[in-house]
Structures are given as structure tokens and as C-alpha cells.
Amino acid sequence: VQLQASGGGLVQAGGSLRLSCPDSGRIVSVVSWFRQAPGKEREFVAAMTWRGDRKLYSDSAKGRFTISRDNRNNTLYLRMNSLSPEDTAVYYCAARRSSGIRTSSADYDYWGQGTQVTVSS
């Protein structure tokens, strides 16, 4: 599975961004987004099952971010609204072969290169 996150950039607080991650269409069980801020560990943001029947969000993402996948173009998305400086990080998409949504980065098998999101105050 080849992954490549894109769509990051510089945005003012309160703004929105949509991240994209084409995933080559190979079927996996779970796809997700993680992020890593400078000096911090990589943290879970959101995940969904391949079929889209279950989604999970971190507390910080809940109500502001939306994970989705378009089966027509094999692309995973993360819509981010009401961004704050605390959301500044490199965002990564990831995929997991085994079933069950997991929030630990160690449980994911495939990773894309990250995309930088910077939110100014």
C-alpha cells in the first residue's frame, strides 16, 4: 500500500484545511490519520474502517475533524475545521491490515510521508 499525504499548509486560527491521501486502492482493514508536533510523540487523530462502518476520533479532533474515504478515487481525507495553533503538526496517513481500529501508531503497517499543517494565532 502506497500512501502520500498532501493538503497541508499555513492557515489562520479558526480556518479549515482538507488533507488527502491516495491509497492505491489495495484493501486494508483500517485507515487513519496521526500527527506529530515538534518534540512530541506521534498521536492518533482519527481512523475509520475500510468499509466506512465505524469511525473513531481523538478527543481533540471530535466535533472539528471529519475522516472520510472516496472509493471512486481511492483517497482518504481529513477535513479539519476550527483549527487552532495546538493543531500545528506534521500529519500522517496510515493503514492497518488487521481488523479493529487502533489508536497506537505501532499497530499500523503502512505509512505515508507527512504533510505539514501550521496554524497561526
N, C-alpha and C positions, 0 to 999 in steps of 0.2 A: 504494500500500500504506500503510495507516494502522496505526501501531504505538503502543502505550501500555503502558509497563512499570508494574507495580504489585507490591505484596507486600513492599516493604522495611519496615524498622523498626529498633528498638533491640533487640539481643539480647546476652546474655552470652557470653563466650568459651566455646567448646565447644558452643554451641547451633546450631540449624538454622533456615533460612528457605527458603521456596519463592517464587520470583519468577514472575510471569505476564506474558504479553504477547500479547493478542489481535492477530491479524494480518490480519483481514478476509478471509482465505481466498484472496486473489489469489496465484497460483502464482509463486514466485520459485525461484531455484536453491539459495540458501544462507540460512540464518537463524542468528543468532549473538547472543552476549552480550559486551559490553565493560564496562569500569568505569573510573572516573576518580576518583582520590583528590585531595584539595586540593593544589595546587601541582605536580601530576604530569600527565603526558600520559595520554590515554585508552589503555588497554591491553586487549588481547584476553583473553577468559576462556574461551569455548567456542563451537563452531559445529557445525552439522550440515547435511547436505544436506536438501533439501525432502522427498525420499523416505525419509530416515532411514537410508540405507545406509552413511553414513560420518559419524563424529563426530571432532572434534579438541578437545583441551583444552590450556590453558596448563599449564606445569609446576606452577604454584601451585594450579591447580584440579584437577589429575589426582588421582583417588582420593578426592576430597572432594565435588566438584560433579558433577551429572548434568544434561545438557541433554536435553530431550525435546520432542516436539510431539504434540498430540492433534488428529488430523484431524477428529474429530467436532465439536469446538467451535472449530477454527482458532486454537488457542492454543499459544504457545511457552512452555516452562517452564525454570527453572533451579533445581534442588534443591541447596541448599548445606548441607553438614554440617560439623561440627568447625570452626566459624567462629573466627577469631582477629581481634584488633584490626587486623592488617595487611589484612584484607578490607574494612575500612571504606572506602566509596567510594559514588559515585553509579553505579548500574548501568543500562546502556542495552541495549535490544534493537535489532537491526539486520537488514536483509535486503539481499541481493545478487541482481541479475538474472542476471549471467553465471555460468556454471558454474565449479566449483572453489572449494574452501574457501580463504579468505584470512584472514590474521591482522592485516592493516593496516586501520585504520578508513577509510582513503582508498578502499578497494576496495568499500565498501558504499554502496548507493544510497538506502536508506530508513532513517530513524532515528526511534525513539520518544523521548518525554520520559523522563528518567531517574527512577529511584526510589532514595531514599537508604537505604543499609544502614550501620548503625552498630553496631560490636561493642565492647562494654565489657570491660575486663580484670578 
